[in-house]
Amino acid sequence: MPTQTEIELQAAAFRRLQKHLMQDRTDVQNIDMMNLTGFCRNCLSRWYQEAANERGIEMSKDEARELFYGMTMDQWKADYQTEAGDAKKEAFKTAFEENVGKV
Protein backbone atom coordinates (compact mmCIF):
# COMPACT_ATOMS: atom_id res chain seq x y z
CA MET A 1 0.00 0.00 0.00
CA PRO A 2 1.41 3.42 -0.88
CA THR A 3 2.48 5.50 2.14
CA GLN A 4 0.11 8.37 1.30
CA THR A 5 -2.83 5.96 1.11
CA GLU A 6 -1.91 4.49 4.48
CA ILE A 7 -1.72 7.99 6.01
CA GLU A 8 -5.13 8.86 4.56
CA LEU A 9 -6.66 5.65 5.93
CA GLN A 10 -5.15 6.27 9.36
CA ALA A 11 -6.50 9.84 9.33
CA ALA A 12 -9.96 8.59 8.32
CA ALA A 13 -9.93 6.02 11.12
CA PHE A 14 -8.90 8.71 13.62
CA ARG A 15 -11.69 11.01 12.45
CA ARG A 16 -14.19 8.18 12.84
CA LEU A 17 -12.93 7.42 16.35
CA GLN A 18 -13.23 11.10 17.20
CA LYS A 19 -16.81 11.22 15.86
CA HIS A 20 -17.69 8.07 17.76
CA LEU A 21 -16.42 9.52 21.05
CA MET A 22 -17.67 13.08 20.52
CA GLN A 23 -21.07 12.45 18.92
CA ASP A 24 -22.12 8.82 19.13
CA ARG A 25 -21.02 7.97 22.70
CA THR A 26 -21.07 11.16 24.73
CA ASP A 27 -22.48 9.00 27.53
CA VAL A 28 -19.13 7.28 28.00
CA GLN A 29 -17.20 9.18 30.65
CA ASN A 30 -13.50 9.97 30.30
CA ILE A 31 -12.82 8.51 33.74
CA ASP A 32 -14.37 5.19 32.67
CA MET A 33 -12.32 5.16 29.47
CA MET A 34 -9.10 5.86 31.38
CA ASN A 35 -9.86 3.24 34.02
CA LEU A 36 -10.64 0.57 31.42
CA THR A 37 -8.32 1.41 28.53
CA GLY A 38 -5.56 3.64 29.87
CA PHE A 39 -6.53 6.55 27.61
CA CYS A 40 -9.42 8.97 27.17
CA ARG A 41 -10.52 11.91 25.06
CA ASN A 42 -8.04 14.16 26.87
CA CYS A 43 -5.22 11.77 25.96
CA LEU A 44 -6.27 11.86 22.31
CA SER A 45 -6.29 15.66 22.34
CA ARG A 46 -2.86 15.67 24.05
CA TRP A 47 -1.47 13.32 21.40
CA TYR A 48 -2.86 15.70 18.77
CA GLN A 49 -1.11 18.60 20.52
CA GLU A 50 2.16 16.67 20.79
CA ALA A 51 2.06 15.81 17.07
CA ALA A 52 1.50 19.49 16.23
CA ASN A 53 4.28 20.65 18.54
CA GLU A 54 6.69 18.06 17.08
CA ARG A 55 6.05 19.64 13.68
CA GLY A 56 6.73 23.16 14.96
CA ILE A 57 3.05 24.09 15.24
CA GLU A 58 2.38 25.96 18.47
CA MET A 59 -0.69 24.51 20.17
CA SER A 60 -1.70 24.70 23.82
CA LYS A 61 -3.48 21.98 25.75
CA ASP A 62 -6.68 24.03 25.74
CA GLU A 63 -6.44 24.67 21.98
CA ALA A 64 -5.92 20.96 21.31
CA ARG A 65 -8.85 20.01 23.51
CA GLU A 66 -11.13 22.52 21.81
CA LEU A 67 -10.10 21.20 18.39
CA PHE A 68 -10.68 17.59 19.44
CA TYR A 69 -13.86 18.17 21.46
CA GLY A 70 -15.33 20.72 19.06
CA MET A 71 -16.05 22.94 22.07
CA THR A 72 -14.32 24.18 25.17
CA MET A 73 -13.58 21.74 27.95
CA ASP A 74 -15.89 23.72 30.25
CA GLN A 75 -18.75 23.32 27.75
CA TRP A 76 -18.09 19.57 27.40
CA LYS A 77 -18.13 19.13 31.16
CA ALA A 78 -21.36 21.12 31.52
CA ASP A 79 -23.08 19.16 28.74
CA TYR A 80 -21.81 15.61 29.27
CA GLN A 81 -19.68 14.99 32.34
CA THR A 82 -21.25 13.31 35.34
CA GLU A 83 -19.95 13.06 38.89
CA ALA A 84 -17.63 10.12 39.53
CA GLY A 85 -17.74 8.15 42.74
CA ASP A 86 -14.79 7.69 45.07
CA ALA A 87 -13.97 4.20 43.74
CA LYS A 88 -13.72 5.50 40.16
CA LYS A 89 -11.56 8.42 41.31
CA GLU A 90 -9.16 6.07 43.11
CA ALA A 91 -8.99 3.74 40.09
CA PHE A 92 -8.32 6.79 37.92
CA LYS A 93 -5.28 7.78 40.01
CA THR A 94 -3.75 4.37 39.34
CA ALA A 95 -4.68 4.31 35.64
CA PHE A 96 -3.38 7.85 35.12
CA GLU A 97 -0.08 7.13 36.86
CA GLU A 98 0.43 3.90 34.91
CA ASN A 99 -0.45 5.38 31.51
CA VAL A 100 0.27 9.12 31.63
CA GLY A 101 2.47 9.96 34.59
CA LYS A 102 2.33 11.15 38.16
CA VAL A 103 -0.99 12.56 39.36
N, C-alpha and C positions, 0 to 999 in steps of 0.2 A: 504494500500500500504506500503510495507517495506520502512523504512527510506532511505536506500541506493538507492533504485529505485527512490524515490522522489528527492533525491539530484542529481542523474544522469539526470533526466528529467529537473530539474531546470537548470542545467549546459548546457544541450542541448538547452534549450530555450534561455538562455543568449548568447550562441555562435551564434544562429540564429539571434538574435537581433543585435549582433555586426556585423555579415556579412551584414545584411540588411542596417545598417547605414554606414558601411565602404566600401561596394562594390556596393550594389544595389541602394542606394539613396545618393550618394555623392553630389547631387545637393541641398539637404536640408541643410541649413545653421544652425550652432549651435545657433546663435542668434535667429533664428525663432523657433527652438525647445524650447529654454529656455523661450521665450516670450509666447509660446502657452502651454507648458507642465510643465514648472518649472524645467526641467532638460535637459541636452544635453550630447554630447559625452564626454566632459570634466568631467561632473558629474559622468558618468559611470566609467571613468578611475580613478577618485578620490575614488569612492566606492570600486573599485578593490584594490587600494593602501591601503585604510583603512582596508579592510579585511585582506590583507597581513600583515600589521603592527600589527593588533590585534592578529595575530598568531605568532608574533615574527619574521616575515620576513621583513628585511629592504628593503624599496622600496621608492624611491623619486617620487615626482609628475611627473617629466620628464620621469623617467623609466616607470611609470604606463601608462602615455600617449602613449609612444612609443609601449608598449606591446598592448594596446587597439587599437591604430590607425594602427599599423603595419608599422609605419614610424615615423620620428620625427615630432613634432608639426610644425616646420618651413616648412618641406616638405609638410605637409597636407595643410597648409595655402597657400603655393605657388601653389599647384595643384588645390585646390578646394574652398578656401574661397573667397568670393566676398565682396565688400565694402558695408557696411550697412549705410542706411540713418539715419539722426538725429532722426526721430521718432522711429525707431527700437532701436537705442542706448538708448533713454530715457526709452522706455518700458523695455529694458533689465535691466537697473538700478533697476527698481521696482521689476521685476521678480527675479533678483539675490538676492536682499535684502530679499524678502519674502521667498525664497526657499533655499538659501545658507548662507547668512549672509551679513554683511555690505560691501558695495562696496569700 
